[in-house]
Amino acid sequence: MAQQVKDAKQDLASVKIPVTVSDMAYGYQSHGGAQEVLDAVDFFDVHILPFFGHSSSTGAAAWPFVESDMNFFVKNGKGKKIIFTENGWPSQETSSLKPNSPKAHGTISNEEGYFSMLDSHCEDFKAVKGGGVGWFAHMYSDEMELGYGILNTQGKLKFNFSPRTSC
């Protein structure tokens, strides 16, 4: 994969488009850390999905999972920008959204609690080398992926989603 990233960077050099790979910390860790890929990308497009953590319980209590995954990229990223992209906690469980912990449940209150927890760590994110950590919700609407949208399937907000834009 590292060579594919390098090839893409070369192909896009004239238009100055940054190149990255979208994955979880686990995706790199399961391949011995994949330092060559980490070195090749221009920034980190990170999946943060604590609902699937083996010791997860609620969205509001997901900070240890988030921090651990974030710290993997901080430790191995040489100061590159980190953005949490595929990021969130589902509001419901479906056949494809099953937790790995018996304590974790897909509920609207857990989804809301997850985003509130992220907001409560604004200063932690801001302090990360490389320009801090940015994040956004994985899905705009449940129409796109049931459970992960900020809007339900009727296009209505599931909860008051108003993340901080500064701290």
For each residue, the residues with C-beta under 8 A, 3 or more apart:
1: 4 5 21 34 37
2: 5 6 34 36 37 39 40
3: 6 7
4: 1 7 8
5: 1 2 8 9 19 20 21 37 40 41
6: 2 3 9 10 40
7: 3 4 10 11
8: 4 5 11 12 19
9: 5 6 12 13 19 40 42
10: 6 7 13
11: 7 8
12: 8 9 15 16 17 19
13: 9 10 16
14:
15: 12
16: 12 13
17: 12
18: 42 43
19: 5 8 9 12 40 41 42
20: 5 41 42 43 44 45
21: 1 5 37 41 45
22: 45 46 47 85 86
23: 27 28 45 46 47
24: 27 28 46 47 48 49 69
25: 28 29 46 68 69 72 73
26: 29 30 69
27: 23 24 30 31 34 47
28: 23 24 25 31 33 34 37 38 72 76
29: 25 26 32 33 72
30: 26 27
31: 27 28 34
32: 29 35
33: 28 29 38 76
34: 1 2 27 28 31 37 38
35: 32 38 39 76
36: 2 39 40
37: 1 2 5 21 28 34 40 41
38: 28 33 34 35 41 44 73 76 77 78
39: 2 35 36 78
40: 2 5 6 9 19 36 37
41: 5 19 20 21 37 38 44 45 80
42: 9 18 19 20 80
43: 18 20 80 81 82 83 130
44: 20 38 41 73 77 80 81 82 83
45: 20 21 22 23 41 83 85
46: 22 23 24 25 69 70 73 82 83 84 85 86 87
47: 22 23 24 27 84 85 86 87
48: 24 65 66 69 70 84 86 87 88 135
49: 24 52 86 87 88
50: 53 56 59 62 65 66 89 114
51: 56 59 88 89 90 97 99 104 106 110
52: 49 56 99 100
53: 50 56 62 65 100 101 104
54: 100 101
55: 65 101 103
56: 50 51 52 53 61 62 65 99 100 101 103 104
57: 61 101 103 104
58: 61 62 103 104 105 110 113
59: 50 51 62 89 109 110 111 112 113 114 115 117
60: 110 113 114 116 117
61: 56 57 58 64 113 117
62: 50 53 56 58 59 65 66 89 114 117
63: 66 67 117 121
64: 61 67 68
65: 48 50 53 55 56 62 68 69
66: 48 50 62 63 69 70 117 118 121
67: 63 64 70 71 121 124
68: 25 64 65 71 72
69: 24 25 26 46 48 65 66 72 73
70: 46 48 66 67 73 74 82 128 133
71: 67 68 74 75
72: 25 28 29 68 69 75 76
73: 25 38 44 46 69 70 76 77 80 82
74: 70 71 77 82 128 129
75: 71 72
76: 28 33 35 38 72 73
77: 38 44 73 74 80 82 130
78: 38 39
79: 129 130
80: 41 42 43 44 73 77 130
81: 43 44 130 131 134
82: 43 44 46 70 73 74 77 128 130 133 134
83: 43 44 45 46 133 134 135 136
84: 46 47 48 87 133 134 135 136
85: 22 45 46 47 135 136 138
86: 22 46 47 48 49 138
87: 46 47 48 49 84 135 136 137 138
88: 48 49 51 111 114 115 137 138 139 148
89: 50 51 59 62 106 110 111 113 114 115
90: 51 93 94 97 106 110 111 147 148
91: 106 107 108 110 111 142 147 148 149 158
92: 97 106 107 108 146 147
93: 90 97 98 99 105 106 147
94: 90 97 106 146 147
95: 98
96:
97: 51 90 92 93 94 106 146 147
98: 93 95
99: 51 52 56 93 102 104 105 106
100: 52 53 54 56 104
101: 53 54 55 56 57 104
102: 99
103: 55 56 57 58
104: 51 53 56 57 58 99 100 101 110
105: 58 93 99 110
106: 51 89 90 91 92 93 94 97 99 110 111 147
107: 91 92 110 111
108: 91 92 111 112 158 159
109: 59 112 113 159
110: 51 58 59 60 89 90 91 104 105 106 107 113 114
111: 59 88 89 90 91 106 107 108 114 115 158 159
112: 59 108 109 115 116 158 159 160 161
113: 58 59 60 61 89 109 110 116 117
114: 50 59 60 62 88 89 110 111 117 118
115: 59 88 89 111 112 118 119 137 161 163
116: 60 112 113 119 120
117: 59 60 61 62 63 66 113 114 120 121
118: 66 114 115 121 125 135 163
119: 115 116 122 163 164
120: 116 117
121: 63 66 67 117 118 124 125
122: 119 125 126 164 166 167
123: 126 127 167
124: 67 121 127 128
125: 118 121 122 128 132 133 134 135
126: 122 123 132 133 167
127: 123 124 132
128: 70 74 82 124 125 131 132 133
129: 74 79
130: 43 77 79 80 81 82
131: 81 128
132: 125 126 127 128
133: 70 82 83 84 125 126 128
134: 81 82 83 84 125
135: 48 83 84 85 87 118 125 163
136: 83 84 85 87
137: 87 88 115 140 148 149 150 161
138: 85 86 87 88 145 148
139: 88 142 144 145 148 149 150
140: 137 144 149 150 151
141: 144 149 150 151 152 153 155
142: 91 139 145 146 147 148 149 151 152 153 158
143: 149 151 153 155
144: 139 140 141 148 149
145: 138 139 142 148 149
146: 92 94 97 142 149 153
147: 90 91 92 93 94 97 106 142
148: 88 90 91 137 138 139 142 144 145
149: 91 137 139 140 141 142 143 144 145 146 152 153 158
150: 137 139 140 141 157 158 161
151: 140 141 142 143 154 155 156 157 158
152: 141 142 149 155 156 157 158
153: 141 142 143 146 149
154: 151
155: 141 143 151 152
156: 151 152
157: 150 151 152 160 161
158: 91 108 111 112 142 149 150 151 152 161
159: 108 109 111 112
160: 112 157
161: 112 115 137 150 157 158
162:
163: 115 118 119 135
164: 119 122 167
165:
166: 122
167: 122 123 126 164
